[in-house]
Amino acid sequence: MLTATTDGDWIEVPFRVPKEHAGRRLDAFLAARLGKTYSRVAVQKLIDDGLVSRSGRTVKAAARVGAGETVLIRYPRAEEPPVPHETMPILYRDGRIAVIAKPGGTLSHPTDKVLRNTVTNLLSKQLGQKVYLAHRLDRETSGAMVLALDADAARSLYEQFVARSVRKEYLAVVFGAVAWERREVDAPLGAEGKAIRVRRAVGGENGQSAITEFRRLATNGRLSLLSATPRTGRLHQIRAHLAHVGHPLVGDKLYCGDGGAYLKAVRKEVSRADLDALGADRQLLHSWRLSLRHPGDGRPLSFEAPVPGDFPLRPR
């Protein structure tokens, strides 16, 4: 529900503190949140440089954060590559919400490095008004995504996601001929505890309950198409569970093998041979169906995003 704002040569990115991080030091919380690109030392420098604030005031690295608080980080704007998508495909729109089919490779919201090629920026320009995030999809994940067009609608949608009353069904192309028709994976996920801090693993550190229901929709003997319905909302839940059952997501740089392709991607060293070995240029995960209640009158709504063209298998 939080959206970055711009001010001249600066971008302000808000981070809401979830309950599980309440009481942590500010630098530890932000290091965990920004683990892909910023070390704790780098976070401490941001704080020391006065680029982190809470309630309009700069804070110390040792300050303790509270559940529900919003921490703002101020980043200098950087040059960006050309935007591949000038508009977002709209599945539904009324005066309160818009549902889009997010293209794979598009960030949900701005970061310190990307402002223009984001859902919130592109859709705001397209509709001529401010839009509000209620949830996020990973950059490489495509598919159905709902955004609010006013603050009250954003609050209502956010509460539905927190309460797990929104039903989300994904399509996933995985390696291997999946032998089972249906499978529920009930396996807690936590930090893997190795070189890649963001990677999750079954039985990892500080594991939390995670449940995903899978259905086999098609297979060609080498790859399979699955429906994935998460019953909990853990970080990388579908991807980590697929790797756990021996059918990693095609194109997944983080969960195919030891994650070496992910480290190469961070260093911008991924080669054509690396992508060919992964089977796709992006992770083949698609937000297929989304069901929720309208934030205005409460009526049930369901949406389906068309299967993208880079999927080698289709639902039968």
C-alpha positions as CSV (number, residue, x, y, z in Angstrom):
1,M,0.0,0.0,0.0
2,L,3.1,2.2,0.2
3,T,4.3,4.0,-2.9
4,A,7.6,5.8,-3.5
5,T,7.5,9.5,-4.3
6,T,10.0,11.7,-6.2
7,D,11.4,15.2,-5.4
8,G,13.7,16.6,-8.1
9,D,16.9,14.5,-8.0
10,W,15.7,12.3,-5.1
11,I,13.4,9.3,-4.6
12,E,11.8,8.6,-1.3
13,V,10.9,5.0,-0.7
14,P,8.7,4.0,2.3
15,F,9.1,0.7,4.2
16,R,6.4,-0.4,6.6
17,V,7.6,-2.4,9.6
18,P,5.8,-5.7,9.9
19,K,4.9,-7.2,13.3
20,E,7.7,-9.8,13.1
21,H,10.4,-7.0,12.9
22,A,9.0,-4.9,15.8
23,G,11.7,-4.1,18.3
24,R,14.6,-4.6,16.0
25,R,17.3,-2.0,15.5
26,L,16.6,0.3,12.6
27,D,19.8,-0.7,10.7
28,A,19.1,-4.4,11.2
29,F,15.5,-4.0,9.9
30,L,16.6,-2.1,6.8
31,A,19.5,-4.5,6.1
32,A,17.1,-7.4,6.2
33,R,14.6,-5.5,3.9
34,L,17.3,-4.4,1.5
35,G,19.5,-7.6,1.7
36,K,19.8,-8.0,-2.1
37,T,21.6,-4.7,-2.6
38,Y,22.7,-3.2,0.7
39,S,24.8,-4.6,3.5
40,R,24.3,-3.5,7.1
41,V,27.4,-1.2,6.8
42,A,25.9,0.4,3.7
43,V,22.6,0.9,5.5
44,Q,24.4,2.5,8.4
45,K,26.0,4.9,6.0
46,L,22.6,5.9,4.6
47,I,21.4,6.6,8.2
48,D,24.6,8.5,9.1
49,D,24.2,10.6,6.0
50,G,20.7,11.7,7.1
51,L,18.9,9.8,4.3
52,V,16.6,7.8,6.6
53,S,13.7,9.3,8.5
54,R,10.8,8.4,10.7
55,S,7.8,10.7,11.3
56,G,9.7,13.4,9.4
57,R,12.8,13.2,11.6
58,T,16.2,11.6,11.0
59,V,17.0,8.7,13.3
60,K,20.0,6.8,14.7
61,A,21.0,3.3,13.6
62,A,20.3,1.9,17.0
63,A,16.7,3.2,17.2
64,R,14.2,0.5,17.7
65,V,11.4,0.2,15.1
66,G,7.7,-0.5,16.0
67,A,5.1,-2.6,14.2
68,G,3.2,-0.5,11.6
69,E,5.7,2.3,11.5
70,T,6.9,3.7,8.2
71,V,10.6,4.4,7.6
72,L,11.5,6.6,4.6
73,I,14.8,6.2,2.7
74,R,15.9,9.0,0.4
75,Y,17.9,7.9,-2.6
76,P,19.6,10.0,-5.3
77,R,17.9,9.4,-8.7
78,A,20.0,7.6,-11.3
79,E,19.9,7.2,-15.1
80,E,17.7,4.4,-16.2
81,P,17.5,2.3,-19.4
82,P,14.6,2.8,-21.8
83,V,11.2,1.6,-20.5
84,P,10.1,-1.5,-22.5
85,H,6.4,-1.1,-21.6
86,E,4.8,2.4,-22.0
87,T,1.4,1.1,-20.7
88,M,0.1,-1.6,-18.5
89,P,-2.6,-4.0,-19.9
90,I,-5.8,-3.3,-17.9
91,L,-8.1,-6.2,-17.1
92,Y,-10.6,-4.1,-15.1
93,R,-11.1,-0.5,-13.9
94,D,-13.7,1.5,-12.1
95,G,-13.5,4.5,-9.8
96,R,-11.8,2.7,-6.9
97,I,-9.5,0.0,-8.3
98,A,-7.6,-1.1,-11.4
99,V,-6.5,-4.7,-12.2
100,I,-3.7,-5.1,-14.6
101,A,-1.8,-7.9,-16.3
102,K,1.7,-7.1,-15.2
103,P,4.4,-7.9,-17.8
104,G,7.3,-10.0,-16.5
105,G,10.4,-7.9,-15.9
106,T,8.5,-4.9,-14.5
107,L,9.0,-3.8,-10.9
108,S,5.9,-3.3,-8.8
109,H,7.2,0.0,-7.3
110,P,10.2,2.3,-7.5
111,T,13.5,1.6,-5.9
112,D,16.7,3.6,-5.5
113,K,17.8,2.4,-9.0
114,V,14.5,2.1,-11.0
115,L,11.8,4.7,-11.1
116,R,10.2,4.8,-14.6
117,N,9.9,1.1,-15.4
118,T,7.6,0.3,-12.5
119,V,3.9,-0.5,-12.3
120,T,3.0,2.4,-10.1
121,N,4.8,5.0,-12.3
122,L,3.5,3.7,-15.6
123,L,0.0,3.1,-14.5
124,S,-0.2,6.5,-12.8
125,K,0.8,8.2,-16.1
126,Q,-1.5,6.0,-18.1
127,L,-4.6,6.8,-15.9
128,G,-3.6,10.4,-15.1
129,Q,-3.9,9.9,-11.3
130,K,-2.1,8.5,-8.3
131,V,-2.3,4.8,-7.8
132,Y,-1.7,2.8,-4.6
133,L,-0.1,-0.6,-4.1
134,A,-2.1,-3.2,-2.1
135,H,0.3,-6.1,-2.8
136,R,3.4,-6.8,-4.9
137,L,4.6,-9.3,-7.5
138,D,8.3,-10.1,-8.0
139,R,9.9,-8.2,-10.9
140,E,10.1,-11.3,-13.1
141,T,6.6,-12.6,-12.2
142,S,3.8,-11.7,-14.6
143,G,0.0,-11.6,-14.3
144,A,-3.0,-10.2,-12.4
145,M,-2.3,-7.4,-9.9
146,V,-4.8,-5.1,-8.3
147,L,-4.1,-1.4,-7.5
148,A,-6.2,1.1,-5.6
149,L,-7.2,4.5,-7.0
150,D,-7.7,6.2,-3.6
151,A,-6.4,5.8,-0.1
152,D,-9.5,4.2,1.4
153,A,-9.6,1.6,-1.3
154,A,-5.9,0.9,-0.7
155,R,-6.5,0.4,3.0
156,S,-9.4,-2.0,2.4
157,L,-7.4,-4.1,-0.1
158,Y,-4.4,-4.1,2.1
159,E,-6.5,-5.5,5.0
160,Q,-7.9,-8.2,2.7
161,F,-4.4,-9.3,1.8
162,V,-3.3,-9.3,5.5
163,A,-6.3,-11.3,6.5
164,R,-5.5,-13.8,3.7
165,S,-9.1,-13.4,2.3
166,V,-7.7,-12.8,-1.2
167,R,-7.5,-16.0,-3.3
168,K,-4.4,-16.1,-5.6
169,E,-3.7,-18.8,-8.1
170,Y,-0.5,-18.9,-10.1
171,L,0.7,-20.8,-13.1
172,A,4.2,-22.3,-12.8
173,V,6.3,-24.0,-15.5
174,V,8.7,-26.4,-13.7
175,F,11.5,-28.8,-14.7
176,G,10.6,-32.5,-14.9
177,A,7.6,-34.7,-15.5
178,V,5.5,-34.2,-12.4
179,A,4.1,-37.6,-11.4
180,W,1.3,-36.5,-9.1
181,E,-1.9,-34.8,-10.0
182,R,-2.4,-32.9,-6.7
183,R,-0.1,-32.2,-3.8
184,E,-0.2,-30.0,-0.7
185,V,3.2,-28.9,0.5
186,D,3.1,-28.0,4.2
187,A,6.7,-27.1,5.0
188,P,8.0,-24.2,7.1
189,L,10.3,-21.7,5.3
190,G,13.1,-19.7,6.8
191,A,16.5,-18.2,5.8
192,E,18.7,-20.7,4.2
193,G,21.7,-19.3,6.2
194,K,24.2,-19.5,3.4
195,A,25.9,-16.9,1.0
196,I,22.6,-15.6,-0.5
197,R,20.8,-14.0,2.4
198,V,17.4,-13.6,0.6
199,R,17.1,-17.3,-0.3
200,R,14.5,-19.3,1.7
201,A,14.7,-23.0,2.5
202,V,12.5,-25.6,4.1
203,G,13.7,-26.0,7.7
204,G,15.7,-22.7,7.5
205,E,16.5,-20.3,10.3
206,N,13.5,-18.8,12.1
207,G,11.2,-20.9,9.9
208,Q,7.5,-19.9,9.6
209,S,4.5,-22.1,8.6
210,A,4.1,-22.2,4.8
211,I,1.4,-24.1,2.8
212,T,1.0,-24.3,-1.0
213,E,-1.4,-26.4,-3.0
214,F,-0.3,-27.6,-6.4
215,R,-2.2,-29.2,-9.3
216,R,-0.7,-30.6,-12.5
217,L,-2.2,-29.1,-15.5
218,A,0.0,-30.3,-18.3
219,T,3.3,-32.0,-19.0
220,N,5.5,-32.8,-22.1
221,G,7.8,-35.2,-20.3
222,R,10.6,-32.6,-19.9
223,L,8.6,-29.7,-18.3
224,S,5.3,-29.5,-16.4
225,L,2.7,-26.8,-15.9
226,L,1.3,-26.5,-12.4
227,S,-1.3,-24.4,-10.7
228,A,-0.1,-23.1,-7.4
229,T,-2.3,-21.7,-4.7
230,P,-0.5,-20.3,-1.6
231,R,-2.4,-20.7,1.6
232,T,0.2,-18.6,3.5
233,G,2.2,-15.6,2.3
234,R,5.9,-16.3,2.9
235,L,8.7,-14.7,0.9
236,H,9.4,-16.8,-2.3
237,Q,7.0,-19.4,-1.0
238,I,5.9,-21.0,-4.3
239,R,9.5,-20.9,-5.7
240,A,11.1,-22.4,-2.5
241,H,8.4,-25.1,-2.2
242,L,8.9,-26.1,-5.9
243,A,12.7,-26.4,-5.4
244,H,12.0,-28.5,-2.2
245,V,9.9,-31.1,-4.0
246,G,12.5,-31.4,-6.8
247,H,10.7,-29.4,-9.5
248,P,12.3,-26.0,-9.6
249,L,10.7,-23.2,-11.5
250,V,12.0,-22.8,-15.1
251,G,14.1,-19.6,-15.4
252,D,14.5,-19.1,-11.6
253,K,18.0,-17.7,-11.1
254,L,17.7,-18.0,-7.3
255,Y,16.2,-21.5,-6.8
256,C,17.7,-23.5,-9.7
257,G,20.8,-25.2,-8.4
258,D,22.8,-23.3,-5.8
259,G,21.6,-19.9,-6.9
260,G,24.8,-19.1,-8.8
261,A,22.9,-17.5,-11.6
262,Y,21.3,-15.1,-9.1
263,L,24.7,-14.0,-8.0
264,K,25.7,-13.4,-11.6
265,A,22.6,-11.4,-12.2
266,V,23.4,-9.2,-9.2
267,R,26.8,-8.5,-10.7
268,K,25.2,-8.1,-14.2
269,E,27.3,-11.0,-15.5
270,V,24.5,-13.4,-16.6
271,S,25.4,-14.8,-20.1
272,R,23.2,-16.2,-22.8
273,A,24.5,-19.7,-21.9
274,D,23.4,-19.2,-18.3
275,L,19.8,-18.2,-19.4
276,D,19.7,-21.2,-21.8
277,A,20.6,-23.5,-19.0
278,L,17.8,-22.0,-16.9
279,G,15.3,-22.7,-19.7
280,A,14.0,-19.1,-19.9
281,D,15.1,-15.5,-19.7
282,R,12.8,-15.0,-16.6
283,Q,11.2,-17.2,-14.0
284,L,8.1,-18.7,-15.5
285,L,5.6,-17.8,-12.7
286,H,2.4,-16.1,-13.6
287,S,-0.4,-14.6,-11.4
288,W,-3.2,-16.3,-13.2
289,R,-6.4,-15.8,-11.1
290,L,-7.2,-13.3,-8.4
291,S,-10.4,-13.2,-6.3
292,L,-11.2,-10.5,-3.8
293,R,-14.0,-8.2,-2.6
294,H,-14.6,-4.8,-4.0
295,P,-13.3,-2.2,-1.5
296,G,-16.4,-0.1,-2.1
297,D,-19.5,-2.3,-1.9
298,G,-17.9,-5.6,-0.9
299,R,-19.1,-7.6,-4.0
300,P,-16.9,-10.5,-4.9
301,L,-14.7,-10.0,-8.0
302,S,-12.6,-12.5,-9.9
303,F,-10.0,-11.8,-12.6
304,E,-7.9,-14.0,-14.9
305,A,-4.7,-12.8,-16.7
306,P,-4.0,-14.3,-20.1
307,V,-1.2,-16.8,-20.2
308,P,1.9,-15.0,-21.4
309,G,3.5,-15.8,-24.7
310,D,6.8,-17.1,-23.3
311,F,5.1,-20.0,-21.5
312,P,5.8,-23.3,-23.4
313,L,2.8,-25.1,-21.9
314,R,-0.8,-24.0,-21.6
315,P,-3.7,-25.2,-19.3
316,R,-5.8,-27.8,-21.0
